[in-house]
C-alpha cells in the first residue's frame, strides 16, 4: 500500500489522520500522492502552489505512465452561474492554449474537471519539461560570484523572441514572463516558455465580475497576473496586456540575469525609472534595446518581437559583443555557448579539483585541530551540522554512497557566514533548516525529501541551497522583526492567531484588518508566496511573527487611530504617508441609518478595505476602489484599512463624512 504524503512530502500510513512528522491534517487533504484523477492521471507529487490552485506532477496511465503536469484551477466560486461562467472562460482559454504548437512551449493536452470533497476543480494538462528555470541557474551563478554574460543573454533573447513572435501572431499574450517561467531544457539546451498567465487571468476576470455577490472574496485575494517589477505598469495597474507587455517583462528578465538583482533593486524609487547602468556595463546597442523595451508608455516600446530581433541582428551589436568578450578572456573564464551552459555549471577541471581537494584537506585538518583545542559553544556549531550524521545520499551508479567531500575553504566560509548571521538573529536552528529546505525543494521538486549529500556530485546543489538560505536571511532581516518575534519562529500555533484576533477585537478591529496590515509587510518581501494555506508552510511562521509584531504596534496605537466627530461636525480628514509594505487602520463608531460617505486619495498601489461590525459583509476588501457612500446597516465600529503595495513611500488622504 502506497504511503500517504502530506504537503511537505512526509510519508504516513494511509490510515493516519495527522502527519506524524509535521502534524498536518491529512483528513482534509484533497489531493495526495497516488490519487487517480479523471480515471487517467495518477498524482506523483505536488510541484507548487499559487493563488488559484496547485500544480502536480502526474503519470498519464493512458500513455504508459508518461509524466505530465496537472495545473489545478480551483478558485472558490459560489453560485451556479459563476461556476458555469468560469468553466466557459477556462475552456475558451484552454482551447487557445491547445492550439499552440511550438517546440519551445510545453504542449497543452486537455482540460478536464474532477470533484474532490464536493468541490469541482478544473485541471489543465501539459507536457512535463525536464530542466532548470533560469532563476535556479542564476542562483547557481551568484553562489560563485558570477552572473549571465552579455553573450549568453543575447543568445537567450534570440532564442526566445521567435517564440513570442509565434504566440503573438495567434493573439496570445504570455503575461507572466520572468526567470521562474523560462526553463533551460536538459535534453537540447533550448529555453522553454512555461506557465502562461491566460488561464489565471480568467480567474481574475471572473473574480472581478462577481465580486461582492456570488464570488467568495474572503477565500481568494485581489489578484493580478504578472510579477511586480517584471510586468509593466499598465498590466499591474489596469490589467491591460499586449505584445509589448511581454517585451517589457522579457527585458526585465534579461537585466535580472545580467545583474543578479531583482527589478525592485534596479528601479529608482522616486522617478520609477530603470537604473541598471550602475550594476553592469553593456554594449551601447544592447543597452538601448533594453531601455526601449522597458519604456513605461507602451507606445514608446518596440511594437513586436520581430522588431527586437531585427535590432539584435544589427552589425554594431555583434561587433560590440565580440569586442567585450575578447576583453573578458584575459580576466575571466572563456565565454560558453548557451547550449553548453547547463553542463558548464557542473563540470570542474580535474586539475582544479585535485588542487582544491588537497588544499581543503590541509585547511580542514588545521581547522579541526583548532576546534579540538577550543571547543565551540552549542550556538556556534555549523548550520547544517546535523545533516552530516544523518545524511541522505543521492546514490551513484554503483548504488553505494559516494565518498565524502572535504569541503573547500570557500564553501566552509560560506557556511560559517550563514551560521554567524543566524546566531546574530537568534532564529531557531531546526526551524531555519526546515524553512531552507522547504524553499529548496520548491526550486528542485525532483529532490523533494532529499538533502544534498557531502559528495562532490552535490557541490552545486549545496551551493544553491546555501544561496537560498542566504536569500531567506536577507528577507527576514529586511522585515525588522522584534527580537521576541524572531526568537519564536518555528513555535507559533493556531492558538496564537486566536489570541491575537481576540486582542484585535478588544481594539475594535477584526482579524481581517489585522491580517491586512501583516500581509502588506509580508508580501512585500515574499511576493511569490501563495496567500492560501500559508500557515501550513514553514514560511507561514514568518507571517505569524509579523502578525505578532503588528498586534503589539496596534496596542501601542502606532498603527491604529480612532476617528471621533466633534459636536457639530460631520466630516473628518486624515492625512499621512505609508512606507512600502506599511499600513494604517482607522476606526469609527457609527449608528444604524446614518449616511456615510468615504473618499480615499492615494497612489494606485494602495489597497483599501472597509470592514463592518461582526456578522456584516465588508463594504470594500483589498480593493482599488477609492470611494463609497450609503446607509449604515448595523451599529458598531467600522474599520478603514489602507495598505501600500508601492515600491516607494506614498501619501494618502482619507475623508469620512457621516450624517444623521
C-alpha positions in Angstrom: 0.0 0.0 0.0 1.4 3.4 -1.0 2.2 5.8 1.8 0.1 9.0 2.2 2.2 12.1 1.7 1.5 15.5 3.4 2.1 18.7 1.6 5.7 18.6 2.9 6.1 15.1 1.3 6.4 13.3 4.7 5.4 9.7 4.3 2.5 8.4 6.5 0.3 5.3 6.9 -2.9 5.6 4.7 -4.9 5.3 7.9 -3.2 8.3 9.6 -5.4 11.4 10.4 -2.4 13.6 11.0 1.2 13.7 9.7 3.5 12.0 12.2 6.3 14.4 11.2 4.7 17.9 10.9 1.2 17.4 12.3 -0.6 18.4 9.1 -4.3 17.4 9.0 -4.4 14.6 6.4 -8.1 14.1 6.5 -8.9 17.3 4.8 -6.2 16.9 2.3 -7.8 17.0 -1.2 -5.2 15.6 -3.5 -2.4 13.3 -2.4 0.3 11.1 -3.9 -1.2 8.0 -5.6 -4.6 9.5 -6.1 -6.0 9.0 -9.6 -7.9 11.9 -11.2 -10.1 11.8 -14.3 -9.6 7.9 -14.3 -6.4 8.6 -16.0 -3.8 10.7 -14.1 -2.0 9.3 -11.0 -0.6 12.0 -8.8 3.1 11.6 -8.2 3.7 14.7 -6.0 2.9 18.4 -5.7 5.2 20.7 -7.6 4.0 24.1 -6.5 1.1 26.2 -5.3 -0.4 29.5 -6.4 -3.3 31.8 -5.6 -5.9 29.7 -7.6 -4.7 26.2 -7.1 -1.8 23.8 -7.1 0.5 22.2 -9.7 1.1 18.5 -9.7 3.5 16.0 -11.4 1.4 13.1 -12.6 1.7 9.9 -14.5 -0.6 9.5 -17.6 -1.9 5.9 -17.3 -3.2 6.1 -20.8 0.3 6.8 -22.2 2.4 4.2 -20.4 2.7 6.3 -17.3 4.4 9.2 -19.2 5.0 12.1 -16.8 2.9 15.2 -17.3 1.9 18.3 -15.3 -1.6 19.0 -14.0 -2.4 22.6 -13.2 -5.4 22.9 -10.9 -7.6 25.9 -11.0 -9.9 25.9 -8.0 -10.9 29.4 -7.0 -13.9 29.2 -4.7 -16.8 30.4 -6.8 -20.2 30.5 -5.2 -23.3 30.1 -7.2 -24.2 28.1 -10.3 -23.9 30.9 -12.7 -20.5 32.0 -11.5 -19.2 28.4 -11.8 -20.7 27.9 -15.2 -19.2 31.3 -16.4 -15.8 30.4 -15.0 -15.8 27.0 -16.7 -16.9 28.6 -20.0 -14.0 31.1 -19.9 -11.5 28.5 -18.7 -12.4 26.2 -21.6 -12.2 29.0 -24.1 -8.7 30.0 -22.8 -7.6 26.4 -22.7 -8.7 25.9 -26.3 -6.5 28.8 -27.3 -3.5 27.3 -25.5 -4.3 23.9 -27.0 -3.7 25.5 -30.5 -0.2 26.4 -29.6 2.2 24.1 -31.3 5.8 25.1 -30.8 8.9 23.1 -29.8 9.7 25.6 -27.1 6.3 25.6 -25.4 5.1 22.7 -23.3 2.2 21.0 -25.2 -1.2 21.5 -23.7 -3.1 18.2 -23.8 -6.6 18.7 -22.3 -8.8 20.4 -19.8 -10.8 18.2 -17.5 -13.0 18.5 -14.4 -12.6 16.5 -11.2 -14.6 16.6 -8.0 -12.8 16.5 -4.7 -14.8 16.6 -1.4 -17.9 18.0 -3.1 -15.9 20.8 -4.9 -15.3 21.0 -8.6 -11.8 21.7 -9.8 -10.6 22.2 -13.4 -7.2 20.7 -14.4 -5.1 21.8 -17.4 -2.8 19.0 -18.5 0.5 19.8 -20.3 3.9 18.2 -21.0 6.5 17.9 -18.3 9.7 19.7 -19.1 13.0 18.3 -17.6 15.3 21.1 -16.9 16.1 24.1 -14.6 14.5 27.5 -14.5 16.7 30.5 -15.3 16.1 31.6 -11.7 17.8 28.5 -10.5 20.6 28.9 -12.9 21.1 32.5 -11.8 21.2 31.5 -8.2 23.9 28.9 -9.0 26.0 31.6 -10.8 25.5 34.1 -8.0 26.8 31.5 -5.5 30.1 31.5 -7.5 30.2 35.3 -7.7 29.1 35.3 -11.3 26.1 36.3 -13.5 25.0 35.7 -17.0 27.2 37.3 -19.6 26.0 39.6 -22.3 26.6 37.0 -24.9 24.5 34.4 -23.1 21.7 36.9 -22.6 21.8 37.9 -26.3 21.6 34.3 -27.2 18.6 33.8 -24.9 16.8 36.7 -26.4 17.5 35.4 -29.9 16.1 32.0 -29.0 13.0 33.1 -27.1 11.9 36.1 -29.2 10.8 33.8 -32.1 8.6 32.0 -29.5 7.0 35.3 -28.6 6.6 36.1 -32.4 4.7 32.9 -32.7 2.3 33.3 -29.8 1.7 37.0 -30.5 0.8 36.1 -34.1 -2.0 34.0 -32.7 -3.2 36.7 -30.4 -1.8 35.1 -27.3 -0.1 37.1 -24.6 2.1 35.3 -22.0 1.5 37.9 -19.3 4.0 36.4 -16.8 7.5 36.2 -18.3 10.2 36.0 -15.5 13.2 33.9 -14.8 10.9 31.4 -13.0 8.9 30.9 -16.2 11.8 30.3 -18.5 13.4 26.9 -18.4 16.7 25.6 -19.9 15.6 22.2 -21.2 18.1 19.4 -20.3 17.7 17.4 -23.5 18.7 20.1 -26.0 19.8 23.2 -24.1 16.9 25.2 -25.6 15.0 27.8 -23.5 11.3 26.9 -23.0 8.5 29.3 -22.2 6.2 27.9 -19.4 3.3 28.9 -17.2 1.2 31.1 -19.4 -0.9 33.6 -17.4 -4.0 33.4 -19.6 -5.9 30.9 -17.5 -5.0 32.7 -14.3 -6.4 35.8 -15.9 -9.7 34.0 -16.4 -10.0 33.5 -12.6 -9.2 37.2 -12.1 -11.8 38.2 -14.6 -14.5 36.1 -13.0 -13.5 37.3 -9.6 -14.0 40.9 -10.6 -17.2 40.2 -12.4 -18.8 38.5 -9.5 -17.1 40.3 -6.6 -19.4 41.1 -3.7 -22.2 38.9 -4.9 -21.8 35.2 -5.8 -18.0 35.2 -5.7 -16.5 34.5 -2.3 -13.8 37.2 -1.9 -12.8 36.0 1.5 -11.3 32.8 0.1 -9.3 34.4 -2.7 -7.5 37.7 -2.5 -7.4 40.5 -5.0 -5.0 39.0 -7.5 -3.2 40.3 -10.6 -1.4 38.3 -13.3 2.2 39.2 -13.6 5.0 39.7 -11.1 5.8 43.1 -9.6 8.8 44.6 -11.3 8.6 42.3 -14.3 5.1 43.1 -15.5 4.7 46.7 -17.0 2.6 49.4 -15.2 -0.4 49.1 -17.5 -0.7 45.3 -16.7 -0.3 45.6 -13.0 -2.5 48.7 -12.6 -5.2 48.3 -15.2 -4.9 44.6 -16.1 -4.1 45.5 -19.7 -1.7 43.4 -21.6 -0.4 43.4 -25.2 2.5 42.1 -27.2 4.9 44.7 -25.9 3.9 44.0 -22.3 5.6 40.6 -22.8 8.6 42.5 -24.3 8.8 44.7 -21.2 8.9 41.6 -19.0 11.5 39.9 -21.2 13.8 42.9 -20.9 13.3 43.0 -17.1 14.2 39.3 -17.1 17.4 40.0 -19.1 18.6 42.7 -16.7 17.9 40.4 -13.7 20.1 37.7 -15.3 22.8 40.2 -16.2 22.9 42.0 -12.8 21.8 39.3 -10.3 19.4 42.0 -8.9 15.6 41.9 -8.7 13.7 44.6 -10.7 12.8 46.4 -7.5 16.5 46.9 -6.8 17.1 48.3 -10.3 14.2 50.8 -10.4 14.9 54.2 -8.9 12.1 54.6 -6.4 11.5 58.4 -6.9 11.3 58.5 -10.7 10.3 54.8 -11.2 12.9 54.7 -14.0 15.2 51.7 -14.6 18.7 52.5 -13.3 20.7 49.3 -14.2 23.9 51.1 -15.5 25.5 51.1 -12.1 25.3 47.3 -11.9 26.5 46.2 -15.3 28.4 47.5 -18.3 26.7 46.6 -21.6 27.4 47.4 -25.2 25.6 50.6 -26.1 23.4 48.9 -28.7 22.0 46.2 -26.3 21.5 48.9 -23.6 19.5 51.0 -26.0 17.4 48.0 -27.0 16.6 47.0 -23.4 15.8 50.6 -22.4 13.3 50.9 -25.3 11.7 47.6 -24.3 11.3 49.0 -20.7 9.6 52.3 -21.5 6.7 53.0 -19.2 4.4 54.1 -22.1 3.6 51.1 -24.3 3.7 53.4 -27.4 7.4 54.1 -26.7 8.4 50.4 -26.8 9.1 48.1 -29.8 5.8 47.1 -31.3 6.7 43.5 -31.8 9.2 40.7 -31.1 10.2 40.9 -34.8 11.4 44.5 -34.3 13.5 43.5 -31.4 15.0 40.6 -33.3 15.9 42.9 -36.2 17.6 45.3 -33.8 19.6 42.5 -32.2 20.8 41.3 -35.6 22.4 44.6 -36.3 26.1 44.6 -37.2 27.1 47.0 -34.5 25.7 44.8 -31.7 27.6 41.8 -32.9 30.8 43.7 -33.1 30.3 45.2 -29.7 29.5 41.9 -28.1 32.6 40.2 -29.7 34.9 43.0 -28.5 33.5 42.8 -25.0 34.2 39.1 -24.8 37.6 39.4 -26.2 38.4 41.7 -23.3 36.8 39.3 -20.8 39.1 36.4 -21.9 42.0 37.9 -20.2 40.3 38.3 -16.8 37.6 35.7 -16.6 36.5 32.2 -17.8 36.2 31.8 -21.6 32.5 32.5 -22.6 30.5 29.4 -23.0 27.8 28.9 -25.7 24.3 28.9 -24.4 23.8 25.3 -25.3 26.8 24.4 -23.1 25.7 26.4 -20.2 24.0 23.7 -18.2 27.0 21.4 -18.5 29.4 24.2 -17.7 27.8 24.8 -14.3 28.5 21.2 -13.2 32.0 20.5 -14.6 35.2 21.2 -12.7 38.5 20.7 -14.4 40.3 17.7 -13.0 43.4 19.6 -12.1 41.5 22.3 -10.2 39.6 19.6 -8.3 42.9 17.9 -7.2 44.3 21.3 -6.1 41.2 22.3 -4.2 40.8 18.9 -2.6 44.4 18.8 -1.4 44.3 22.4 -0.1 40.9 21.7 1.6 42.3 18.7 3.3 45.1 20.7 4.9 42.8 23.5 5.8 40.2 21.1 7.2 42.8 19.3 9.3 44.2 22.5 10.8 40.7 23.8 11.5 39.8 20.5 13.2 42.9 20.8 15.4 42.0 24.3 16.4 38.4 23.3 17.2 39.7 20.4 19.3 41.8 22.9 21.3 39.0 25.4 21.7 35.5 23.8 21.9 32.8 25.9 20.4 29.6 26.6 22.3 26.5 25.0 21.0 25.2 28.1 19.2 28.5 28.3 17.2 28.1 24.9 15.5 27.6 24.8 11.8 24.1 25.5 10.5 23.7 22.2 8.7 25.8 20.1 11.1 23.0 17.7 11.9 22.9 16.7 8.2 26.4 15.2 8.4 25.4 12.5 10.9 22.1 11.6 9.3 23.0 12.2 5.6 20.7 11.1 2.8 23.0 10.3 -0.1 22.0 10.6 -3.7 23.1 7.1 -4.9 25.6 6.8 -7.7 25.7 4.2 -10.5 27.1 1.5 -8.1 24.3 2.0 -5.7 26.8 2.8 -3.0 27.2 6.1 -1.0 29.8 8.3 -2.7 32.9 9.2 -0.6 32.6 12.3 1.5 34.0 15.6 0.1 36.4 17.6 2.1 34.7 21.0 1.8 36.7 23.7 0.1 37.7 26.8 2.1 35.2 28.8 0.0 32.3 26.5 0.9 33.3 26.3 4.6 33.5 30.1 4.7 30.1 30.4 3.1 28.6 28.1 5.7 30.3 29.9 8.6 28.9 33.3 7.3 25.4 31.8 7.3 26.0 30.5 10.8 27.1 33.9 12.2 24.1 35.6 10.6 21.7 33.0 12.0 23.2 33.3 15.5 23.0 37.1 15.5 19.3 36.9 14.6 18.5 34.3 17.3 16.4 32.1 15.0 15.7 28.6 16.0 18.1 26.3 14.0 15.7 23.4 13.4 13.0 25.8 12.1 15.5 27.6 9.9 16.8 24.3 8.4 13.1 23.3 7.7 12.5 26.7 6.1 15.5 26.5 3.8 14.6 23.0 2.6 11.0 24.0 2.0 12.2 26.6 -0.4 15.0 24.4 -1.8 12.5 21.6 -2.6 10.2 24.1 -4.3 13.1 25.0 -6.6 14.2 21.4 -7.0 11.0 19.3 -6.9 12.9 16.3 -8.1 14.9 16.4 -4.9 11.9 16.6 -2.6 12.6 14.8 0.7 16.3 14.5 -0.1 19.1 16.8 1.1 22.3 17.4 -0.8 24.9 14.9 0.3 28.5 15.7 1.1 29.6 14.1 -2.2 31.3 16.1 -4.8 28.4 15.3 -7.1 26.3 17.6 -5.0 28.7 20.6 -4.8 26.3 22.7 -6.9 23.2 21.6 -5.1 24.8 22.6 -1.8 25.8 26.0 -3.3 22.2 26.5 -4.5 20.8 25.6 -1.1 23.2 28.0 0.7 22.2 30.7 -1.8 18.5 30.1 -0.9 19.5 30.1 2.8 21.3 33.5 2.5 18.4 35.0 0.5 15.9 34.0 3.2 18.0 35.6 5.8 18.2 38.8 3.7 14.4 39.0 3.5 13.9 38.2 7.2 16.4 40.9 8.2 14.6 43.4 6.0 11.3 42.7 7.9 12.9 44.2 11.0 11.1 41.8 13.3 11.3 42.3 17.1 13.8 40.0 18.9 10.9 38.3 20.7 9.0 37.6 17.4 12.3 36.4 15.8 13.1 34.0 18.6 9.6 32.4 18.5 9.9 31.5 14.8 9.0 27.8 14.5 6.8 27.7 17.6 3.8 29.8 16.5 0.5 27.8 16.7 -3.1 28.3 15.7 -3.9 29.3 19.3 -1.6 32.4 18.8 -3.7 33.6 15.9 -6.9 33.1 18.0 -5.3 35.1 20.9 -4.1 37.9 18.5 -7.6 38.0 17.0 -9.2 38.5 20.4 -6.6 41.2 21.2 -7.5 43.0 18.0 -11.2 42.7 18.8 -10.6 44.5 22.1 -9.2 47.3 20.0 -12.4 47.2 17.9 -10.5 45.7 15.0 -11.3 42.5 13.2 -8.9 39.7 12.4 -9.2 40.6 8.7 -7.9 44.1 9.4 -5.0 42.7 11.5 -4.1 40.3 8.7 -4.3 43.0 6.0 -1.7 45.0 7.9 0.5 41.9 8.3 0.0 40.9 4.7 1.3 44.2 3.4 4.6 43.8 5.1 5.0 40.0 4.4 4.2 40.0 0.7 6.5 43.0 0.1 9.4 40.6 0.8 7.8 37.4 -0.3 5.5 38.3 -3.3 5.9 34.8 -4.7 4.3 33.0 -1.8 0.8 31.7 -2.0 -1.8 33.5 0.0 -3.9 30.4 0.7 -2.9 27.9 3.4 0.2 29.9 4.2 0.1 28.8 7.8 0.5 25.2 6.7 4.0 26.1 5.4 7.2 26.9 7.3 7.3 30.3 5.7 3.9 30.9 7.3 5.8 31.1 10.6 7.4 34.3 9.3 4.0 35.7 8.5 2.8 34.9 12.0 5.8 36.6 13.5 4.7 39.7 11.6 1.2 39.4 12.9 2.7 39.2 16.5 4.6 42.4 16.0 1.6 44.1 14.2 -0.8 43.4 17.2 1.8 44.9 19.5 2.0 48.0 17.3 -1.8 48.3 17.3 -1.9 48.0 21.1 0.6 50.9 21.3 -1.7 52.9 19.0 1.2 53.2 16.5 -0.8 51.7 13.6 -4.5 52.4 14.6 -6.3 55.7 15.0 -9.9 56.4 16.2 -11.9 58.9 14.2 -14.2 60.9 16.5 -16.6 63.6 15.3 -16.7 66.7 17.4 -20.0 68.3 18.2 -21.5 69.9 15.1 -19.0 68.3 12.7 -20.0 65.7 10.2 -16.7 65.3 8.4 -13.1 64.3 9.3 -10.0 64.1 7.2 -6.9 62.1 7.9 -3.6 62.5 6.0 -0.4 60.5 6.2 2.4 58.7 4.4 2.9 55.0 4.1 6.3 53.3 3.5 6.5 50.3 1.2 4.7 47.4 2.9 3.2 49.6 5.6 -0.4 50.0 6.6 -2.7 52.2 8.7 -6.0 51.4 10.4 -8.8 53.9 11.3 -11.9 53.0 13.3 -15.1 55.0 13.8 -18.2 54.1 15.9 -21.3 54.6 13.7 -25.1 54.0 14.2 -27.8 52.4 12.1 -29.4 54.6 9.5 -26.6 57.1 9.4 -25.4 58.0 6.0 -21.7 57.5 5.4 -19.5 58.8 2.6 -15.9 57.7 2.3 -13.3 59.0 -0.1 -9.6 58.0 -0.3 -7.0 59.8 -2.3 -3.9 57.6 -2.7 -1.5 56.0 -5.2 -2.9 53.3 -7.3 -0.7 50.8 -5.5 -2.6 51.3 -2.2 -5.3 48.7 -1.3 -8.4 49.9 0.6 -10.8 47.9 2.9 -13.8 48.9 4.9 -14.8 46.3 7.4 -18.2 46.3 9.2 -19.2 45.1 12.7 -19.3 41.3 13.2 -21.8 39.5 11.1 -21.9 42.1 8.3 -20.1 41.6 5.0 -17.2 44.0 4.3 -18.1 47.0 2.2 -14.8 47.0 0.3 -12.0 44.5 0.8 -8.4 44.7 -0.6 -9.7 46.9 -3.3 -8.5 49.6 -5.7 -11.8 51.4 -5.2 -11.5 54.8 -3.6 -15.0 55.9 -2.6 -18.2 54.6 -1.2 -21.5 56.1 0.1 -24.6 54.7 1.5 -26.7 53.9 4.6 -25.1 52.3 7.7 -26.7 48.8 8.1 -25.5 48.0 11.6 -24.4 49.9 14.6 -20.8 49.4 15.8 -17.2 50.0 14.9 -16.3 50.4 11.3 -12.7 49.8 10.2 -10.9 51.7 7.4 -7.7 49.9 6.4 -5.1 51.4 4.0 -2.0 49.3 3.0 0.7 50.1 0.5 2.0 47.8 -2.3 4.1 50.5 -3.8 7.9 50.4 -4.1 8.3 53.9 -2.6 6.6 55.9 0.1 3.1 57.1 -0.8 0.8 59.9 0.6 -2.8 59.3 1.4 -5.8 61.4 2.3 -8.9 59.8 3.9 -12.1 61.8 4.1 -15.0 60.4 6.1 -18.4 62.2 6.2 -21.3 60.9 8.4 -24.8 62.5 8.5 -27.8 61.5 10.5 
